[in-house]
């Protein structure tokens, strides 16, 4: 089937789009959008892939579900649209960046600028029913995003994977750690951040790794 997605991704993921599980997933998602309020808006489902091409990807951050509140999700994990109140996990991410790199807290929580620098902000599940966390899990998205991670691990070198929390770390088991730099810590949510997310210095460590491999650092 023809999925509208950036060319360098489409080349590598076309086999997934033709797979039976993805056809079933597409039918499910279309029905959900027709019958329920679903986030993100349909045009933003693949935003992470539009803003960070396969070729330009240097850093991968793995989330779980899109935000399920009104006006929040727009296709990038942890990110919210400008003008939307920052969720607690995102506030904690910015607190760690400030402590790590002495960068002032931003005025909004839209992470498009990260994505445009090659940070793939990948949720494991790309859609969710409004106000129902986990409602689109185990429908096929996880198989698709596993394929994304495998392709990145297999075809690229010297990527940085930031894996926050047990769920992201399980997805990270697909990464070849001999080729890539994997950083793990507890999740930035208020329930876990004080157990090791704060002070993990993942942002300075990422940039040090990129610089050592003659790759452009991220402006966090």
Beta strands, then each sheet from edge to edge (+ up, - down):
strand 1: 38-39
strand 2: 59-63
strand 3: 119-123
strand 4: 128-129
strand 5: 160-164
strand 6: 181-185
sheet 1: 1+ 4-
sheet 2: 3+ 2+ 5+ 6+
end
